[in-house]
Amino acid sequence: MMAVTAVGAAGAIAAGGSVPALAATTSGVRYNQSLGTAVAGPDGTECAAIVMSAAASAGSPAYASAMVTNTLTNACTSWLQNSVNDGAWTDVSPKQSLPAGQGLNNYPWYKTANYYAGPGTRIRACIQPASVTRAICTGPVSLAASTAAPASDATSVYYARNGETANISAGPGVCSAYLSSSTMAKAAASQVNMVLHGIEMTCTGWLESSADSGKTWEQATPTYSAFPNIEWAFSSAVADGTGELARACVQGTAAKVCTAPW
């Protein structure tokens, strides 16, 4: 699927040492992206929405969200709809407009909040580029019953800094962690988060920060996990204003690998 290819794009990496001793592994928030994708755009650029189920490790919550990316040269709007008991499709999430893409290295993206998609309710993601008069929607998704509640981990608009991506691989598996920034250029109020993406490989990832131009690094978020059935984790945001540096780190069974700092 085209959106997965874009998110997994390779970039410059910088090797690091082992996981910090004080790092406590958490389950993180994980999603499976295999539910459906809507894509619009010419070859090479696109607006795409990937419908994601809540993580199995959290008890299979019957909720779904969407991750939306835009590398088009014009804006793209996306939102979620639901249908209850085979009724009409109704908008359930706010419509979020992503600005024009900054190329495959720094495209804007966001993830919606979670919405119920269990028995009796179907959910789908819709996208509408500014140059298109009608919305394009994914197929409907309905999940198994569950009483588990998903975490509230929606993100606002961030820019995927795929020039700052760390990748590890083992056999057919690959795991990537990339840095995302709330502003394109460094500013006093800039924030960053990490997106961790595992395909057929178990790995962990976290953000590190430096206040001395990269001479020393400290772990800035919990350690998030991705498991081998195409899963994603979205870290909490970390302040990364002027005078600060941040990087995303990923580890499998060997030493950690970190992105270039930003």
C-alpha positions as CSV (number, residue, x, y, z in Angstrom):
1,M,0.0,0.0,0.0
2,M,1.4,3.4,-1.1
3,A,1.1,5.1,2.3
4,V,3.1,2.4,4.0
5,T,5.8,2.8,1.5
6,A,6.0,6.5,2.1
7,V,6.1,6.2,5.8
8,G,8.8,3.5,5.7
9,A,11.1,5.6,3.4
10,A,14.8,5.2,4.4
11,G,16.9,8.1,5.7
12,A,20.2,9.0,7.3
13,I,20.9,7.1,10.5
14,A,23.4,7.4,13.3
15,A,24.3,4.4,15.4
16,G,24.2,4.5,19.2
17,G,24.9,2.2,22.1
18,S,22.6,0.0,24.2
19,V,19.2,0.8,25.6
20,P,19.6,3.1,28.7
21,A,19.5,1.0,31.9
22,L,16.6,3.0,33.3
23,A,14.4,2.6,30.3
24,A,11.1,0.9,31.4
25,T,9.4,-0.9,28.5
26,T,5.7,-0.1,28.2
27,S,3.1,-1.6,26.0
28,G,2.7,1.7,24.2
29,V,-0.2,2.2,22.0
30,R,-0.2,-0.1,19.0
31,Y,-2.3,-0.4,15.9
32,N,-2.7,-2.8,13.0
33,Q,-2.9,-1.1,9.6
34,S,-4.4,-3.9,7.6
35,L,-8.0,-2.8,7.8
36,G,-8.2,-0.6,4.7
37,T,-6.6,2.3,2.8
38,A,-8.0,5.1,0.7
39,V,-5.5,6.8,-1.7
40,A,-5.8,9.7,-4.1
41,G,-3.2,11.4,-6.3
42,P,-1.0,10.9,-9.3
43,D,2.1,8.6,-9.3
44,G,4.7,9.8,-6.8
45,T,2.4,11.9,-4.6
46,E,-0.7,11.0,-2.7
47,C,-3.1,11.7,0.1
48,A,-3.8,8.5,2.0
49,A,-5.8,7.3,5.0
50,I,-5.0,4.0,6.7
51,V,-7.7,2.6,8.9
52,M,-6.2,1.1,12.1
53,S,-7.6,-1.2,14.7
54,A,-6.7,-0.7,18.4
55,A,-4.0,-3.0,19.6
56,A,-4.5,-6.7,20.3
57,S,-2.2,-6.4,23.4
58,A,-4.7,-4.0,24.9
59,G,-7.5,-6.6,24.8
60,S,-8.6,-5.9,21.2
61,P,-10.7,-2.7,21.8
62,A,-13.5,-2.5,19.3
63,Y,-12.3,0.9,18.2
64,A,-10.7,2.2,15.0
65,S,-8.8,5.3,14.0
66,A,-7.1,6.5,10.8
67,M,-3.6,7.7,10.1
68,V,-3.6,10.3,7.2
69,T,-0.6,11.4,5.2
70,N,-0.4,14.0,2.4
71,T,2.4,14.4,-0.2
72,L,0.2,16.1,-2.7
73,T,1.0,19.6,-3.9
74,N,-2.4,20.8,-2.6
75,A,-4.2,20.4,0.7
76,C,-6.2,17.2,1.6
77,T,-9.0,16.8,4.1
78,S,-9.9,13.6,5.9
79,W,-12.4,12.4,8.5
80,L,-14.1,9.2,9.7
81,Q,-17.7,8.1,9.2
82,N,-19.8,5.4,10.8
83,S,-22.9,3.5,9.9
84,V,-25.0,2.1,12.7
85,N,-27.2,-1.0,12.0
86,D,-26.6,-0.6,8.3
87,G,-27.9,3.0,8.4
88,A,-26.6,6.0,6.5
89,W,-23.0,7.0,6.7
90,T,-22.5,9.9,9.2
91,D,-19.4,11.9,10.0
92,V,-18.1,11.1,13.4
93,S,-14.7,12.8,13.6
94,P,-13.8,16.4,12.9
95,K,-12.6,17.1,9.3
96,Q,-8.9,17.8,9.5
97,S,-7.2,19.5,6.6
98,L,-3.5,18.7,5.9
99,P,-1.5,21.3,4.1
100,A,0.3,20.5,0.8
101,G,3.1,18.0,1.2
102,Q,6.7,19.0,1.6
103,G,7.9,16.0,-0.4
104,L,8.4,12.4,0.7
105,N,10.9,13.4,3.3
106,N,8.9,15.9,5.3
107,Y,5.2,15.4,4.6
108,P,2.4,16.4,7.0
109,W,0.4,13.7,8.8
110,Y,-2.0,13.2,11.7
111,K,-3.9,10.4,13.4
112,T,-7.5,10.6,14.4
113,A,-8.8,9.7,17.8
114,N,-10.4,6.3,18.3
115,Y,-14.1,5.7,17.4
116,Y,-16.3,2.7,18.2
117,A,-16.3,0.1,15.4
118,G,-17.7,-2.9,17.1
119,P,-20.8,-5.1,16.5
120,G,-23.6,-3.0,15.0
121,T,-21.3,-0.3,13.9
122,R,-19.1,0.0,10.8
123,I,-16.5,2.7,10.3
124,R,-14.6,4.1,7.3
125,A,-12.0,6.8,6.5
126,C,-12.6,9.4,3.8
127,I,-10.2,11.7,2.1
128,Q,-10.8,14.7,-0.3
129,P,-7.9,16.5,-1.9
130,A,-8.6,20.1,-2.7
131,S,-8.5,19.3,-6.4
132,V,-11.2,16.6,-6.2
133,T,-14.9,17.3,-6.0
134,R,-16.0,14.0,-4.3
135,A,-14.6,12.2,-1.3
136,I,-12.9,8.8,-1.6
137,C,-13.5,6.4,1.2
138,T,-12.1,3.1,2.4
139,G,-14.3,0.0,2.7
140,P,-16.3,-0.5,5.9
141,V,-14.6,-2.0,9.0
142,S,-16.4,-3.8,11.9
143,L,-14.4,-5.3,14.8
144,A,-15.1,-8.0,17.3
145,A,-16.9,-7.2,20.5
146,S,-14.7,-6.0,23.4
147,T,-15.1,-4.1,26.7
148,A,-11.5,-2.8,26.6
149,A,-11.1,0.9,26.1
150,P,-8.4,2.3,23.9
151,A,-6.0,5.0,24.9
152,S,-6.6,8.6,23.8
153,D,-3.6,9.1,21.5
154,A,-4.8,11.3,18.6
155,T,-2.1,13.5,17.1
156,S,-2.4,17.0,15.6
157,V,-0.6,17.8,12.4
158,Y,3.1,16.8,12.5
159,Y,5.7,16.6,9.7
160,A,7.3,13.2,9.1
161,R,11.0,13.9,9.0
162,N,12.0,10.9,6.9
163,G,15.4,12.4,6.6
164,E,15.6,11.4,10.2
165,T,14.7,7.7,10.1
166,A,16.3,4.7,11.8
167,N,15.8,1.2,10.3
168,I,16.7,-2.2,11.5
169,S,16.1,-5.6,9.8
170,A,16.3,-9.3,10.5
171,G,15.4,-11.8,7.8
172,P,12.2,-10.6,6.0
173,G,11.3,-8.3,8.9
174,V,12.0,-4.6,9.2
175,C,11.4,-2.0,11.9
176,S,11.6,1.8,11.5
177,A,11.4,4.7,13.8
178,Y,11.1,8.2,12.5
179,L,11.0,11.6,14.0
180,S,8.0,14.0,13.4
181,S,8.0,17.7,14.2
182,S,5.2,20.1,14.9
183,T,6.9,22.8,12.9
184,M,8.8,22.6,9.6
185,A,11.6,24.9,10.9
186,K,13.0,24.9,14.4
187,A,11.1,27.3,16.7
188,A,11.0,28.0,20.4
189,A,7.7,26.0,20.8
190,S,8.6,23.1,18.5
191,Q,7.7,19.6,19.6
192,V,8.6,16.2,18.2
193,N,7.2,12.7,18.5
194,M,8.2,9.3,17.3
195,V,6.4,6.9,15.0
196,L,7.5,3.2,15.4
197,H,6.6,0.8,12.6
198,G,7.3,-2.9,12.7
199,I,6.7,-5.4,9.8
200,E,7.3,-9.1,10.6
201,M,9.7,-8.1,13.4
202,T,9.5,-7.3,17.1
203,C,11.3,-4.2,18.2
204,T,11.2,-1.3,20.6
205,G,11.7,2.4,20.1
206,W,11.9,5.7,22.1
207,L,12.8,9.3,21.9
208,E,16.0,10.8,23.3
209,S,16.8,14.5,23.9
210,S,20.0,16.5,24.3
211,A,20.5,20.0,25.7
212,D,24.3,20.2,25.0
213,S,24.4,19.9,21.1
214,G,24.4,16.1,21.1
215,K,27.3,15.5,23.5
216,T,25.0,13.6,25.9
217,W,21.6,12.1,25.4
218,E,18.8,11.3,27.8
219,Q,15.7,9.1,27.2
220,A,12.7,11.4,26.9
221,T,9.8,9.0,26.4
222,P,8.8,5.5,27.6
223,T,10.0,2.6,25.5
224,Y,7.3,1.6,23.0
225,S,6.9,-1.8,21.4
226,A,6.0,-3.0,17.9
227,F,5.2,-6.6,17.2
228,P,5.6,-8.5,14.0
229,N,2.1,-8.2,12.4
230,I,2.5,-4.8,10.9
231,E,2.1,-2.6,13.9
232,W,2.6,1.0,14.7
233,A,3.2,3.0,17.9
234,F,2.9,6.7,18.4
235,S,4.9,8.2,21.2
236,S,4.0,11.1,23.4
237,A,5.3,14.5,22.3
238,V,8.6,16.0,23.6
239,A,9.7,19.7,23.6
240,D,12.3,20.3,21.0
241,G,12.7,24.0,20.7
242,T,15.7,26.1,19.7
243,G,18.8,25.0,21.7
244,E,17.5,21.5,22.0
245,L,18.0,18.3,20.0
246,A,15.9,15.1,19.7
247,R,16.3,11.8,18.0
248,A,14.3,8.6,17.7
249,C,16.0,5.2,18.5
250,V,15.0,1.7,17.6
251,Q,16.3,-1.7,18.8
252,G,15.7,-5.3,17.9
253,T,18.0,-8.0,19.2
254,A,21.2,-6.0,18.6
255,A,22.5,-2.6,19.5
256,K,20.1,0.4,19.1
257,V,20.1,2.6,16.0
258,C,19.2,6.2,16.2
259,T,18.1,8.8,13.7
260,A,20.1,11.9,12.9
261,P,19.2,14.6,15.5
262,W,16.9,17.5,14.8
